[in-house]
Structure formats: structure tokens, C-alpha cells
């Protein structure tokens, strides 16, 4: 019986009925106490990490155990594979049951897992400098969970590896098991969130106590739903957009970042609508605080007009279908499951060719790494050189869920044709064409930023990406991009006025084509405005990613 329960005694001198009642009450109290013990706290003679801890990088651990867990990360079975202390095997395996780890993931979903872990029977080595968090760790109330009174505080103790990753967590202080679980999961998801402990100038494993105060999530109080782009609806295209942003203490969204987007037109619609949302801000200790927030918005044809339902709903850039590879394709690029588009970037229509009404196409192939980033993109053919440069720059900015081979992320080689047309799903849009007509006619003059009531505020401003691989790695300098901000705040018709390298120029133009602002105003009325911006590129200091 635990020490907490042993502190209770059944009174003597009572009737048998009273003694039975007291024993039942004692048992109930013991069970209630046990139910409050967090899952990360071993209920065995051995304590973690005072008596044993994970053998971080140790070649010959004192104990090697095979653990099997469920999709929630909870250990369900522990089996000793090797041990130098047989007398302690049972205590260790009993202590491990109920621990929680980050589960494996397949196709983005948590699944049951099996792994081997080594342990050492000793206290963690003393350190000259303790481990510390790189930034404040916050924990949010689970969805639907409320708390009366002051926000509760939770104290965690984390085992931090020499690389700064949080390997395991236990709860030292908490008032609620559900909140304890939320805190443990939040800590484990942070990964390498710490500066490791130091001993004699070297990073070593160590313990870190983490005090946490729970925070309420921001809640939307004003929603403006994004408009489904007509051309995508006509094409039968649907998909999701995932965004992350900061909700200020005043409840306004700031610093919108697009994490996933099935099509650039969907991205623009979401950013434009989200700028009008308002939130009840996050609170901590009763005070409104600035907090990060993310959300996913779906675009579906389920509620589209009947005239559109005859079309097949599909993601605009889905890379699927029967897998056929050229006979000369290297084996490392032959995958079982194709990569899927995570973030699509439209090619910026070359300004001069659009103004002249020139249409055409370009075909580009791209090598996609196992992390979903583009390693290299090459122009295979193009009806005009500018189309090829624009298509390549756009492909270099794409992000993917990587291809999979035998269940693991793999390299992939894809080919895509980009069409440059003045109408259709991927065309520049009516606002860009209207601005071209205004420029051609010369009346009225398009004002500059100095003519506005106030400078437009950036709502979405992705940073230009340096071309991947070795191309342009040793080139730095400033690219000056001219563009227009239309009446809705969208960047239109970007072009490079000066640049030290054409690859950097197209990378800058491609990024600016995604920018969005608050609508520019003159005399209180929305207007189009001309703007320019210098974008600095620094020479790459890191070597290019290795070939497969």
C-alpha cells in the first residue's frame, strides 16, 4: 500500500459493522488518491529519473526494453531485451506501463508503435549549467474544458537530451488529471525546445522543471467567410487552406502565415476574409494576452449550385493516378505513393508579356526531398524564356507532403506544365487586367504611397525564398520590385526593376505576387496604388542539401 494510504488507520474499539464501513471508506480514499496520480508518474518502487533514466547516446545501457504503445502514445506492454540488473527488471517494466510517448505517424495520423529504449540505473550526471527552455512554454485548456477561479498552475519535470530534445516528462504538481495530460502532451510535442545542460563545456542530458500556467485559447466573435473563387468552382476544384497567425490582446489577427493551400486563389480569399475577423483574446491569469492561433478552412462543392455539381470535385494540383515511370528513371525516384501538394504557388505572369497579350507555356521538372521541399527545379521547355523562369521560380516555392516508399518518406521527381493565359482558373485575374488597361490608357494616373491617407498595412507578406540547390548560392544583393496594390489590398503585376541575378529576381517577384495589404485609401475611398520595395538576399553560408 502506498505511503499516502498507509497514513490512515482503521479505529479499534468499534463494532464490526463500523470497522467494515471504515475499511471500505479507506479503500475508496486510496482508489481516489491513485486516480489523481498522473500517467507519467511511475507507481513502482523505482522512481524515474531518480533511480533510472534514458540512456541518451550510451552505447551499452544497463537495461534495454521493447515498448509497445497505442495511437495515443500510452505504453501498453514492456518487455526486457537485455539487462545487467535482472533483479530490477520487473520494477522497471511495471514503472514503464502507462508512460506516454509521441506515437508514430502514418500519412499524418498517429498509429500504434513499437520501439526499443535503453536505460541506465543511476542518477543523471551533475551539470555545471542546467537545461533551460529556449522560449516560454504555454499550455491551453483542452477543448470544452473550463475552470472556475484562478488559472491552475502545473509543475512538470522533463528529461532533456544532450541535443535539447524533451525525451520524457512527469508531473510534479497538478490539480486535475486532464490538465496534467494536456501539459505532458504539450511538452512532448515541443521536441528540441531546450538549451541542453552543460558540463565541462559540453552538452549533456539533464533535468528541467517547467512551471506552467494554463491559457485560454482565442475565440472568434466575428467571422467573415471567404468567397469561393468562381473559376475554381467552375473547374470543380476544392481543397483546404491552413493558416497560422497572432491574435493580439485587442482581438485582432496579425502576421498571417499560410501553412497549406490547395490553390493560390484560395489562399488569397482566406487571407482577405481573415483580416476582417475579430476574436475574444487569449487570457492567462485573468489578463488578455497575445497568442498564436491556427485554423483550417475548407472549400467544398457540397453546397455549390446544381449546375456545378456535374463536375468532378478535385484538388487543383493533385499528383495522383496510375504510377508510370520512364525506364531510365533511377530507382531512388520510384515511389509507392506520389507526393501531395501542401502549398501551391502560382507563377507570376511576366509583366511585359502580359501587357503585350502574349500567351504560352513552360514545363518544369522538380526533385522533391523526403522532407517535402524542392531540392532542384529545371526548365524542360518554354515557349518564351520568361515563362520558363517564372514557372521554375514558382515550383521552387512549392511545398509537399513527401512521396512514400515502403511506408517511409522518399525522394520524388515530378514534371508539371504551367500555362500562361489571360483567362481561366490560373489566369492573373480581372483586377490585374483592369490595371493593365489603366496603364495603357494613362488616365487616371495611379497614385503613389505618398498620396494616400495612410500607408497600407501588410496582412500577408511571405518572405522570398532563395533558389534551392547550388544555383545562386554565392550571390547576394538587392532586388527592387515594383508592383501595384489594388483596391482590395492585393499585390498585382510585380516586376523586378533591378537585380544582381535573374534567379533572385524571379524568386522576389514570385513572393511579392502573394502579398496582401489593408485596402489603400485616398480621401477615404479605396484606390489602386503604385509601390516598390527593395528585397535583400544574402549569400548562402550553408552547403546545398545532399543528393539522394
Buried (B, 14 or more C-beta within 10 A) or exposed (E): EEEEBEEEEEEEEEEEEEBEEBEEEBEEEBEEEEEEBBBBBBEBEBEBBEBBBBBBEEEEBBBBBEBEBBBBBBBEEBEBEEBEEEEBBEBBBBBBBBBBBBBBEEEEEBEBBEEEBBBBBEEBEEBEBBBBBEEEBBBBBBEEEEEEEEBBBBEBBBBBBBBBBBBBBBBBBBEBBEBBBBBBBBBBEBEEBBBBBBBEEEBBBBBBEBEBBBBBBBEBEEEEEBEBBEBBBBBBBBBBBBBEBBBBEEBBBBBBBBBBBBBBBBBBBBBBBBBEBBBBBBBBEEEBBEBEBEBEBEBEBEEBEEEBEEBEBBBBBEBEEEEEEEEEEEEEBBBEBBBBBBBBBBBBBBBEBBBEEBBBBBBBBBBBBBEBBBBBBBBBEBBBEBBBBBBBBBBBBBBBBBBBBEEEBBBBBBEBEBBBEBEEBBBBBEBBBBBBEBBEEEEEEBBEBEBBEEEBEBBBBBEBBBBBBEBBBEBBBEBBBBBBBBBBBBBBBBBBEEBBBBBBBBBBBBBBBBBBBBBBBBEEEBBBBBBEBEBEBEEBEEEEBEEB
